[in-house]
């Protein structure tokens, strides 16, 4: 994810290390699942004007929005 962020010109971290751990735990190795969950987390954070996504937010999004 950091590579994508750098390519897009981003300088600040968006996901905490614990958030990334939760994303990978949810995805179980599926890049598509990581992408889907991360996108939902980004939209959730943007709607709430949050600049940092932590593990609590990832768990909330996964429980509420993803199968």
Rosetta constraint file for C-alpha pairs under 8 A:
AtomPair CA 1 CA 5 HARMONIC 6.23 0.50
AtomPair CA 2 CA 6 HARMONIC 6.06 0.50
AtomPair CA 2 CA 13 HARMONIC 7.67 0.50
AtomPair CA 3 CA 7 HARMONIC 6.13 0.50
AtomPair CA 4 CA 8 HARMONIC 6.23 0.50
AtomPair CA 5 CA 9 HARMONIC 6.39 0.50
AtomPair CA 5 CA 10 HARMONIC 5.07 0.50
AtomPair CA 5 CA 11 HARMONIC 7.46 0.50
AtomPair CA 6 CA 10 HARMONIC 5.19 0.50
AtomPair CA 6 CA 11 HARMONIC 6.61 0.50
AtomPair CA 13 CA 52 HARMONIC 7.25 0.50
AtomPair CA 14 CA 51 HARMONIC 6.38 0.50
AtomPair CA 14 CA 52 HARMONIC 4.81 0.50
AtomPair CA 14 CA 53 HARMONIC 5.87 0.50
AtomPair CA 15 CA 19 HARMONIC 5.76 0.50
AtomPair CA 15 CA 20 HARMONIC 6.36 0.50
AtomPair CA 15 CA 52 HARMONIC 5.91 0.50
AtomPair CA 15 CA 53 HARMONIC 4.75 0.50
AtomPair CA 15 CA 54 HARMONIC 6.13 0.50
AtomPair CA 16 CA 20 HARMONIC 6.41 0.50
AtomPair CA 16 CA 52 HARMONIC 7.12 0.50
AtomPair CA 16 CA 53 HARMONIC 6.24 0.50
AtomPair CA 16 CA 54 HARMONIC 5.30 0.50
AtomPair CA 16 CA 55 HARMONIC 7.27 0.50
AtomPair CA 17 CA 21 HARMONIC 6.30 0.50
AtomPair CA 17 CA 54 HARMONIC 7.93 0.50
AtomPair CA 18 CA 22 HARMONIC 6.31 0.50
AtomPair CA 18 CA 54 HARMONIC 6.58 0.50
AtomPair CA 18 CA 55 HARMONIC 5.31 0.50
AtomPair CA 19 CA 23 HARMONIC 6.26 0.50
AtomPair CA 19 CA 53 HARMONIC 6.65 0.50
AtomPair CA 19 CA 54 HARMONIC 4.78 0.50
AtomPair CA 19 CA 55 HARMONIC 3.88 0.50
AtomPair CA 19 CA 56 HARMONIC 7.54 0.50
AtomPair CA 19 CA 57 HARMONIC 7.85 0.50
AtomPair CA 19 CA 58 HARMONIC 6.13 0.50
AtomPair CA 20 CA 24 HARMONIC 6.18 0.50
AtomPair CA 20 CA 55 HARMONIC 7.54 0.50
AtomPair CA 21 CA 25 HARMONIC 6.07 0.50
AtomPair CA 21 CA 55 HARMONIC 7.85 0.50
AtomPair CA 22 CA 26 HARMONIC 6.12 0.50
AtomPair CA 22 CA 55 HARMONIC 6.17 0.50
AtomPair CA 22 CA 58 HARMONIC 6.74 0.50
AtomPair CA 22 CA 59 HARMONIC 7.19 0.50
AtomPair CA 23 CA 27 HARMONIC 6.14 0.50
AtomPair CA 23 CA 34 HARMONIC 6.00 0.50
AtomPair CA 23 CA 37 HARMONIC 6.86 0.50
AtomPair CA 23 CA 38 HARMONIC 7.22 0.50
AtomPair CA 23 CA 58 HARMONIC 6.98 0.50
AtomPair CA 24 CA 28 HARMONIC 6.06 0.50
AtomPair CA 24 CA 29 HARMONIC 6.75 0.50
AtomPair CA 24 CA 34 HARMONIC 6.55 0.50
AtomPair CA 26 CA 33 HARMONIC 7.75 0.50
AtomPair CA 26 CA 34 HARMONIC 7.67 0.50
AtomPair CA 26 CA 62 HARMONIC 7.95 0.50
AtomPair CA 27 CA 31 HARMONIC 7.21 0.50
AtomPair CA 27 CA 32 HARMONIC 7.99 0.50
AtomPair CA 27 CA 33 HARMONIC 5.00 0.50
AtomPair CA 27 CA 34 HARMONIC 5.37 0.50
AtomPair CA 30 CA 34 HARMONIC 6.42 0.50
AtomPair CA 31 CA 35 HARMONIC 6.17 0.50
AtomPair CA 32 CA 36 HARMONIC 6.13 0.50
AtomPair CA 33 CA 37 HARMONIC 6.05 0.50
AtomPair CA 34 CA 38 HARMONIC 5.91 0.50
AtomPair CA 35 CA 39 HARMONIC 6.02 0.50
AtomPair CA 36 CA 40 HARMONIC 6.32 0.50
AtomPair CA 37 CA 41 HARMONIC 6.17 0.50
AtomPair CA 37 CA 58 HARMONIC 7.89 0.50
AtomPair CA 37 CA 61 HARMONIC 7.71 0.50
AtomPair CA 37 CA 62 HARMONIC 6.93 0.50
AtomPair CA 37 CA 66 HARMONIC 7.44 0.50
AtomPair CA 38 CA 42 HARMONIC 6.13 0.50
AtomPair CA 39 CA 43 HARMONIC 6.28 0.50
AtomPair CA 40 CA 44 HARMONIC 6.08 0.50
AtomPair CA 40 CA 61 HARMONIC 6.90 0.50
AtomPair CA 40 CA 65 HARMONIC 7.80 0.50
AtomPair CA 41 CA 45 HARMONIC 6.07 0.50
AtomPair CA 41 CA 53 HARMONIC 7.25 0.50
AtomPair CA 41 CA 57 HARMONIC 7.20 0.50
AtomPair CA 41 CA 58 HARMONIC 6.19 0.50
AtomPair CA 41 CA 61 HARMONIC 6.24 0.50
AtomPair CA 42 CA 46 HARMONIC 6.09 0.50
AtomPair CA 42 CA 53 HARMONIC 7.73 0.50
AtomPair CA 43 CA 47 HARMONIC 6.15 0.50
AtomPair CA 44 CA 48 HARMONIC 6.53 0.50
AtomPair CA 44 CA 61 HARMONIC 7.41 0.50
AtomPair CA 45 CA 49 HARMONIC 5.97 0.50
AtomPair CA 45 CA 50 HARMONIC 4.90 0.50
AtomPair CA 45 CA 51 HARMONIC 6.88 0.50
AtomPair CA 45 CA 52 HARMONIC 7.59 0.50
AtomPair CA 45 CA 53 HARMONIC 6.78 0.50
AtomPair CA 46 CA 50 HARMONIC 6.05 0.50
AtomPair CA 46 CA 51 HARMONIC 7.61 0.50
AtomPair CA 53 CA 57 HARMONIC 6.18 0.50
AtomPair CA 53 CA 58 HARMONIC 7.17 0.50
AtomPair CA 54 CA 58 HARMONIC 6.47 0.50
AtomPair CA 55 CA 59 HARMONIC 6.15 0.50
AtomPair CA 56 CA 60 HARMONIC 6.17 0.50
AtomPair CA 57 CA 61 HARMONIC 6.14 0.50
AtomPair CA 58 CA 62 HARMONIC 6.09 0.50
AtomPair CA 59 CA 63 HARMONIC 6.02 0.50
AtomPair CA 60 CA 64 HARMONIC 6.01 0.50
AtomPair CA 61 CA 65 HARMONIC 5.51 0.50
AtomPair CA 61 CA 66 HARMONIC 7.07 0.50
AtomPair CA 62 CA 66 HARMONIC 4.98 0.50
AtomPair CA 62 CA 67 HARMONIC 7.51 0.50
AtomPair CA 63 CA 67 HARMONIC 7.73 0.50
